[in-house]
Amino acid sequence: MRGLLTAAGLAALAVPAQALIGYGITMYDPSCGFGCYDSVSGFMLECSVMDHGPVGAHSHGAGGPTSPECRAGDDYFLTTLAYCMNTTCDASTPRWKLEKFWSEQATGSKTVAAKWSYTEALAQIKEPPTDQYGEDDHHLTRTVLLDPETVKANTLTREYFEQAETIHSQYGLILLIVGFGTPVVISMFTRLPYMSTLSDKLKPYLVYPSLIGTYHVRPLPYLLGNAATVGQSLYVIMFAALNIAMAAAGYKSVQPNAWFANEWQEVMGYFSARTGVLAFALTPLVILLSGRNNILLWATNWSHSTFMVLHRWVARIYAAQVIIHSVAELVLYIDMESYEAEFKTEYWAWGIVATVFACAMLVFSSLFFRRWSYELFLVGHIIMAVFVIVGSWYHVEFLFQRRWGYEFWLYAACAVWFFDRMIRVFRVLKNGPRRAVVTEVSEDIVRVDVKGIRWTAAPGLHTYAYFPALSPWRPWENHPFSILPTALLQSKRDASLSGAASGSDTRSTADVEKSGGVTSTSAPQRDDQALGGAPGTGITLYVRKSKGLTKLLANHNSLLTLLDGPYPDNPTDGVLKSDRLLLIAGGVGITGVLPYIARHTNVKICWSVKASAEGLVRDLEGPLSRVAEKDVRVGSRLDVAALLAEEERTGWSRVGVVVCGPGGLCDDTRALVTAKARTGPTVWELEVDAFSW
Ligand SMILES: Cc1cc2nc3c(=O)[nH]c(=O)nc-3n(C[C@H](O)[C@H](O)[C@H](O)COP(=O)(O)OP(=O)(O)OC[C@H]3O[C@@H](n4cnc5c(N)ncnc54)[C@H](O)[C@@H]3O)c2cc1C
């Protein structure tokens, strides 16, 4: 098979391809020319090397007994080829095309020109040939007729092969367009007039509920992964079905076939090529879905966490295509008895590299490894992805030397990746190096004030923070955190500064139901001027220390901080348009909901924190004191069902719920809101910000 493909490659133009097969690249046009060439190229000529060994029907001069130079100067080879083309190609094939084919393909090498043009070769034929090249002929000594059946088989072989390749490109493009276009079209659909009522009715069935019980943020048992929502699952099912259809449809066989001994081999050959092309076509989409600077995030109202779910599933489908491609090739070569020869080639080795790393990525992207060490997972993930892309590139490079455009899928994938990385760098440079004040507000929560940054005070934004001084060995490490405009905390900041200065306890008991111990904290003074920002300008992050980089965050007056952001998290339009906004937070999840208080006039905030995080409640007393309705619990849990029932009883026609906090809280709220939204009459809008994807 490789020999066949290599032969096909050698017969093509030597210049780099401009597009894909069927879209800017033709393989075997005019096919009659190739059919004739294939039928005569195996004949021995006077200048052929006689002891070279057997000649294959597909020897195109690359190592057979007859060199391109030999063909270029051989009268009878040229006249036989010209006569065949003249009698086989129909009138619809323009003369210029035949001349072009002749100048590029007649000798089997684009760089070796025949001594005559096509017209000159025809002019050399004084009498039409009457006989064929026979068994007794040691070499070609006259212009001969070529066996019409052989010419036809060779012509159709090339034609069908090219048709199959065109369909591969077509189906690859369909996958890419549908994969990319579906979120855009669905988002546009929801914005059409009169769609809001339908959308309200569909959301409790498609957008909110999880496919498996109440699991979504919480992992499935045995860390099997995270269950998708019904809507996400529908995308995945649709896309998987489309992949199966694109891999299974549109095969046409022609027998006898010059390259495949039987129909099974032929269809298997097309199928293995198809799955390879489909895998290539998915590469840019897989990378796009995972990107921070992802055009889909800008063009749709889907959240980054949804795209991360799709990234994982499309990547699994991609890996399935890769594995099927490799297995199909293996089965085919074993059947064609060419496996041993293929196994020793470089293209095969690189194909194995790409396949093995794609499989490794499947395994090492499991929730188990992501939880075990997120940073190791991330670095390993990127390195393995590089091996998959490089392996794929060399795989087709050794086979086709960039003749058929397969590499363009990979270039597109690299472009998507580099675009994301470039914008990240631009964002970090635009924000500039900053000095942050880090304040421990409770046992495991720190407040990070970064002055001088002016970002929109919109809710639902996060930024990726780098603290290179904390991790000099891994300066690239960065983590996402929700953004609070420091101005929102202003009144508390002033109070806390004076409180810290006088040593008094600034706890307010008015709004806080306390049932746990209180952690007292001593905050270092935050000096806005020294940090290069006007009072109140800047952003504040509240970070709960985890096992990695965040563990190292401690009181600091001037910590070098780089910021990549802001990025939108969940869409906020729907909830903000509600009559009533219910903000539910658990622990440090308060950072995900607090910015909403400045954007809606009818807000209730419900927040529970562990007793050990009471310092966080004190730190946020300022903004909380400005919210008329609140339920803040220290050391006890929220009763979400009761909260929702109360809103329902009040009679708001549209209630927006934003929940941010631990997985259990998020999943419970999702399930409860879904149930309420299905029964009506209240319309419920839900946004879940789970601090994970
Ligand atoms: C959109 C978003 C907003 C967030 N906002 C806040 C916030 O305001 N305050 C807060 O305390 N936490 C927030 N988090 C969670 C925070 O990003 C993680 O707790 C932090 O990255 C853990 O870092 P670590 O190295 O100390 O953790 P580790 O102990 O090494 O990892 C703990 C877990 O955190 C997650 N995680 C770690 N690194 C990343 C990363 N680079 N990207 C995504 N997930 C990661 C993984 O699920 C991992 O298993 C937010 C997360 C997201 C996705």
The ligand as an SDF file (V2000), in Angstrom:
LIG
                    3D

 53 58  0  0  0  0  0  0  0  0999 V2000
  -13.0390   29.7740   36.3030 C   0  0  0  0  0  0  0  0  0  0  0  0
  -12.4210   29.4600   37.6460 C   0  0  0  0  0  0  0  0  0  0  0  0
  -12.4190   30.4190   38.6240 C   0  0  0  0  0  0  0  0  0  0  0  0
  -11.8530   30.1260   39.8600 C   0  0  0  0  0  0  0  0  0  0  0  0
  -11.8720   31.0780   40.8180 N   0  0  0  0  0  0  0  0  0  0  0  0
  -11.3270   30.8190   42.0250 C   0  0  0  0  0  0  0  0  0  0  0  0
  -11.3400   31.7910   43.0550 C   0  0  0  0  0  0  0  0  0  0  0  0
  -11.8130   32.9020   42.8690 O   0  0  0  0  0  0  0  0  0  0  0  0
  -10.7850   31.4590   44.2330 N   0  0  0  0  0  0  0  0  0  0  0  0
  -10.2400   30.2230   44.4590 C   0  0  0  0  0  0  0  0  0  0  0  0
   -9.7500   29.9880   45.5560 O   0  0  0  0  0  0  0  0  0  0  0  0
  -10.2180   29.2880   43.5040 N   0  0  0  0  0  0  0  0  0  0  0  0
  -10.7390   29.5560   42.2960 C   0  0  0  0  0  0  0  0  0  0  0  0
  -10.7060   28.5950   41.3230 N   0  0  0  0  0  0  0  0  0  0  0  0
  -10.0500   27.3320   41.6080 C   0  0  0  0  0  0  0  0  0  0  0  0
   -8.5460   27.5180   41.5010 C   0  0  0  0  0  0  0  0  0  0  0  0
   -8.1930   27.8110   40.1700 O   0  0  0  0  0  0  0  0  0  0  0  0
   -7.8050   26.2600   41.9140 C   0  0  0  0  0  0  0  0  0  0  0  0
   -8.1360   26.0110   43.2480 O   0  0  0  0  0  0  0  0  0  0  0  0
   -6.3270   26.4760   41.8200 C   0  0  0  0  0  0  0  0  0  0  0  0
   -5.9760   26.4570   40.4770 O   0  0  0  0  0  0  0  0  0  0  0  0
   -5.6000   25.3960   42.5630 C   0  0  0  0  0  0  0  0  0  0  0  0
   -4.2360   25.5940   42.3880 O   0  0  0  0  0  0  0  0  0  0  0  0
   -3.1540   24.6570   43.1100 P   0  0  0  0  0  0  0  0  0  0  0  0
   -1.9730   24.5380   42.2420 O   0  0  0  0  0  0  0  0  0  0  0  0
   -2.8640   25.1710   44.4730 O   0  0  0  0  0  0  0  0  0  0  0  0
   -4.0130   23.3600   43.2150 O   0  0  0  0  0  0  0  0  0  0  0  0
   -3.7790   21.8190   43.1740 P   0  0  0  0  0  0  0  0  0  0  0  0
   -3.9870   21.3360   44.5510 O   0  0  0  0  0  0  0  0  0  0  0  0
   -2.5400   21.4600   42.4510 O   0  0  0  0  0  0  0  0  0  0  0  0
   -5.0540   21.4500   42.2680 O   0  0  0  0  0  0  0  0  0  0  0  0
   -6.3240   21.3360   42.8330 C   0  0  0  0  0  0  0  0  0  0  0  0
   -7.3320   21.2690   41.7190 C   0  0  0  0  0  0  0  0  0  0  0  0
   -7.4930   22.5730   41.1890 O   0  0  0  0  0  0  0  0  0  0  0  0
   -7.7730   22.5070   39.7990 C   0  0  0  0  0  0  0  0  0  0  0  0
   -6.7490   23.2670   39.0910 N   0  0  0  0  0  0  0  0  0  0  0  0
   -5.4620   23.4160   39.4150 C   0  0  0  0  0  0  0  0  0  0  0  0
   -4.8320   24.1800   38.5240 N   0  0  0  0  0  0  0  0  0  0  0  0
   -5.7540   24.5250   37.6030 C   0  0  0  0  0  0  0  0  0  0  0  0
   -5.7190   25.3000   36.4260 C   0  0  0  0  0  0  0  0  0  0  0  0
   -4.5930   25.8820   35.9990 N   0  0  0  0  0  0  0  0  0  0  0  0
   -6.8630   25.4220   35.7130 N   0  0  0  0  0  0  0  0  0  0  0  0
   -8.0060   24.8390   36.1270 C   0  0  0  0  0  0  0  0  0  0  0  0
   -8.0920   24.0930   37.2360 N   0  0  0  0  0  0  0  0  0  0  0  0
   -6.9840   23.9470   37.9640 C   0  0  0  0  0  0  0  0  0  0  0  0
   -7.7280   21.0530   39.3910 C   0  0  0  0  0  0  0  0  0  0  0  0
   -9.0400   20.5320   39.3510 O   0  0  0  0  0  0  0  0  0  0  0  0
   -6.9590   20.4140   40.5130 C   0  0  0  0  0  0  0  0  0  0  0  0
   -7.2950   19.0700   40.6700 O   0  0  0  0  0  0  0  0  0  0  0  0
  -11.2650   28.8690   40.1010 C   0  0  0  0  0  0  0  0  0  0  0  0
  -11.2590   27.9210   39.0950 C   0  0  0  0  0  0  0  0  0  0  0  0
  -11.8230   28.1990   37.8830 C   0  0  0  0  0  0  0  0  0  0  0  0
  -11.7880   27.1640   36.8010 C   0  0  0  0  0  0  0  0  0  0  0  0
  1  2  1  0
  2  3  1  0
  2 52  2  0
  3  4  2  0
  4  5  1  0
  4 50  1  0
  5  6  2  0
  6  7  1  0
  6 13  1  0
  7  8  2  0
  7  9  1  0
  9 10  1  0
 10 11  2  0
 10 12  1  0
 12 13  2  0
 13 14  1  0
 14 15  1  0
 14 50  1  0
 15 16  1  0
 16 17  1  0
 16 18  1  0
 18 19  1  0
 18 20  1  0
 20 21  1  0
 20 22  1  0
 22 23  1  0
 23 24  1  0
 24 25  2  0
 24 26  1  0
 24 27  1  0
 27 28  1  0
 28 29  2  0
 28 30  1  0
 28 31  1  0
 31 32  1  0
 32 33  1  0
 33 34  1  0
 33 48  1  0
 34 35  1  0
 35 36  1  0
 35 46  1  0
 36 37  1  0
 36 45  1  0
 37 38  2  0
 38 39  1  0
 39 40  1  0
 39 45  2  0
 40 41  1  0
 40 42  2  0
 42 43  1  0
 43 44  2  0
 44 45  1  0
 46 47  1  0
 46 48  1  0
 48 49  1  0
 50 51  2  0
 51 52  1  0
 52 53  1  0
M  END
$$$$
